[in-house]
Every structure is written in structure tokens, then in C-alpha cells.
Amino acid sequence: MAVDLKETCVDTALMYDGSFIKVRKDHVRLPDGQVHTREYVTHPGAVAVLALLDNGNLLMERQFRYPLRREFVELPAGKIEPDEDILLCAQRELLEETGYVAREWLHLSTAWPCIGYADERIEYFLARGLTHQGSQLDDGELLEVFELSLADAIEWVRQGKINDSKTIVGLFWLEKYLNGWRLT
């Protein structure tokens, strides 16, 4: 029989209410009756798109990430708006950031990147049959879009040139899928 690990919220407080994230502080009762504090970020969730061009290359982005004060190489990705369908979000983000639309879409996986302190989830999509229509970046969003082969992207992970966790997870899923790993 499995051990009961569920924690039950006793009370909750909103510590920060931003336009993008919120920070909560909860008191929880553990299965043994003890009460402890849990602080965490609530996040609306995101999508990440593995946009595969007809030549076999991926669309990648280089952008500056302020919290770490440096540039990162990433997959096209973005925040899910309230009540937004995840596929429509993926389609919107691909067009906004790269200028491409896709004829074929496949949901690959869902991952939770920061389970110790946030409820964010990332929905991964494969997009194929791409056609360029022109980017529509959000105000204040600056990035460079470029092509990279999957083999080079995996090598960049090994070299530390790609070290964004959502991108590493997405590349893993794409590599497995293209090598015959089928989704259930």
C-alpha cells in the first residue's frame, strides 16, 4: 500500500499579485498532522513549439532574459492567456515570434519545469508544414530567429550553448519522436 503524502491547505495568502505571476504563501497540514509553510509562484502555463522546417531544421530563437542578464537560445514559446486553448496559443506564439504558420500540429508532452516552487506547466507541440507570413512580435519583445539542425541543437546542449530547460526537454521529446518513439 502506498504511503499517503498529500498535503492539505489550511490557509492561503496572496503575497504578490503581478500582471504575469502571483506569489502565494500557504500553510499546509501534512499527513502526520504537522503544519508547515509552502511559498510558491502561480503561473498561467506556457507552450513551446518545435517548429520543423521542410529542410529538417528547427526554428530557434536567441533572446535576452533579464532575470539572468544574458542571452539564451530557445524554442519559440509563450504564455497561455486565461481560458486560451493550448493549441491556439501554440499557433499564436509561433506566428508572433517567428512569422510562421504550420499545416500540421502534434501535441508531444506536458512538463512542469519548477515543481519545487511554481505550478507552471509547459505544453510541447511539434509544428510541420511551415509557411512564412511575417512576425508579429509583442511590444517590448526583441529576438533573433534562426535555423538549427536537431543534431546541432543536441550538440549545443552538450556544449552548454543551449541550457534553457524547456528547450532541452523539447529537443529530447523531438529526438525521441523522430526516432520512432510513439506517444500514447
C-alpha positions in Angstrom: 0.0 0.0 0.0 1.3 3.5 -0.9 2.2 6.0 1.8 -0.1 9.0 2.0 1.9 12.0 1.0 -0.9 14.5 0.3 -0.6 18.0 1.9 -3.9 19.8 2.7 -4.1 23.6 2.6 -5.1 25.1 5.9 -5.0 28.7 4.8 -3.6 30.7 2.0 -2.4 34.3 1.4 -1.6 36.2 -1.7 1.8 37.8 -1.1 2.3 39.4 -4.6 -0.2 39.9 -7.4 1.6 40.9 -10.6 0.4 41.1 -14.1 2.1 37.9 -15.1 2.8 35.9 -11.9 1.4 35.7 -8.4 3.2 34.6 -5.2 1.3 32.7 -2.6 2.1 31.6 1.0 0.1 28.6 2.2 0.0 26.7 5.5 -0.5 23.1 4.9 -1.2 20.1 7.0 1.0 17.1 6.4 -0.4 13.5 6.7 1.2 13.2 10.1 -0.7 16.3 11.3 2.1 18.8 11.4 1.5 22.2 9.8 4.2 23.8 7.5 4.5 26.8 5.2 4.7 26.5 1.4 5.6 29.5 -0.7 5.1 29.3 -4.5 4.6 31.1 -7.7 1.4 30.7 -9.7 1.9 30.9 -13.4 -0.6 30.7 -16.2 1.3 28.0 -18.1 3.1 28.1 -21.4 3.6 26.4 -24.7 6.8 25.6 -26.5 6.9 24.8 -30.3 9.3 22.5 -32.1 8.9 24.1 -35.5 10.4 21.8 -38.1 11.1 23.3 -41.5 10.8 21.2 -44.7 14.7 21.1 -44.8 14.7 19.3 -41.5 16.0 22.3 -39.5 14.3 23.7 -36.4 13.3 27.3 -35.9 15.2 28.6 -32.9 15.3 31.9 -31.1 18.1 33.9 -29.4 16.8 36.4 -26.8 17.9 38.3 -23.8 16.4 37.1 -20.5 16.5 39.9 -17.9 16.4 37.8 -14.7 19.8 36.2 -15.7 21.0 39.2 -17.6 22.1 37.2 -20.6 21.0 35.8 -23.9 19.6 32.3 -24.3 18.9 30.1 -27.3 15.4 28.8 -27.0 12.4 27.2 -28.8 9.6 29.6 -29.7 7.4 29.7 -26.7 5.0 31.8 -24.8 2.4 32.3 -22.0 -1.1 30.8 -22.2 -3.7 33.5 -21.9 -6.7 33.0 -19.5 -9.1 30.4 -20.9 -6.9 30.1 -24.1 -6.9 26.7 -25.9 -3.3 25.4 -25.8 -3.1 24.6 -29.5 -4.4 28.1 -30.4 -1.8 29.5 -28.0 1.0 27.5 -29.7 -0.2 28.7 -33.2 -0.3 32.3 -32.0 3.1 32.2 -30.4 4.7 30.6 -33.5 3.3 33.3 -35.7 4.1 36.2 -33.3 7.7 35.2 -32.7 8.8 33.6 -35.9 6.3 34.7 -38.6 5.5 31.1 -39.5 2.2 29.2 -39.6 2.1 25.4 -39.7 -0.2 23.0 -41.5 0.4 20.1 -39.1 0.4 20.2 -35.3 1.0 17.4 -32.8 1.0 17.7 -29.0 4.1 15.9 -27.8 4.0 16.2 -24.0 3.4 18.3 -20.9 6.1 19.1 -18.4 6.3 21.0 -15.1 9.7 22.7 -15.0 9.8 24.1 -11.5 7.8 21.8 -9.2 9.5 22.9 -6.0 8.3 26.5 -6.2 5.9 27.0 -9.1 2.8 25.5 -10.7 3.9 26.4 -14.2 3.3 23.8 -16.9 4.7 23.7 -20.4 2.8 22.2 -23.3 5.1 20.9 -26.1 3.9 20.9 -29.7 5.5 19.7 -33.0 4.7 22.0 -35.9 5.4 20.9 -39.5 4.4 22.2 -43.0 5.6 25.7 -42.2 4.9 28.8 -44.3 6.4 32.2 -43.5 3.9 35.0 -43.2 5.9 37.6 -41.2 6.4 38.0 -37.5 4.2 40.0 -35.2 6.3 40.4 -32.0 4.7 41.6 -28.8 5.5 45.2 -27.7 8.9 45.1 -25.9 9.8 41.7 -27.3 13.1 41.5 -29.2 14.6 38.3 -30.5 16.5 36.7 -33.4 15.0 33.8 -35.2 17.4 31.3 -36.9 17.5 27.7 -38.2 19.4 24.9 -36.5 19.5 21.2 -37.2 18.3 18.9 -34.5 21.8 17.3 -34.4 23.4 20.6 -33.9 20.9 21.6 -31.2 21.6 18.4 -29.3 25.4 19.1 -29.6 24.7 22.7 -28.4 23.1 21.2 -25.3 26.2 19.0 -24.7 28.4 22.1 -25.1 26.3 24.3 -22.8 25.2 26.7 -25.6 21.6 25.6 -25.1 20.9 25.5 -21.4 17.3 26.6 -21.1 15.4 23.7 -19.5 12.2 24.0 -21.6 14.3 23.8 -24.8 16.3 20.8 -23.6 13.1 19.0 -22.7 11.6 19.8 -26.1 14.6 18.7 -28.0 14.6 15.4 -26.1 10.9 14.8 -27.0 11.5 15.7 -30.6 14.6 13.4 -30.9 12.7 10.5 -29.4 9.6 11.1 -31.5 11.6 11.3 -34.8 13.4 8.1 -33.8 10.1 6.2 -33.6 9.1 6.7 -30.0 5.3 6.9 -30.3 3.0 8.9 -28.0 0.4 7.0 -26.0 
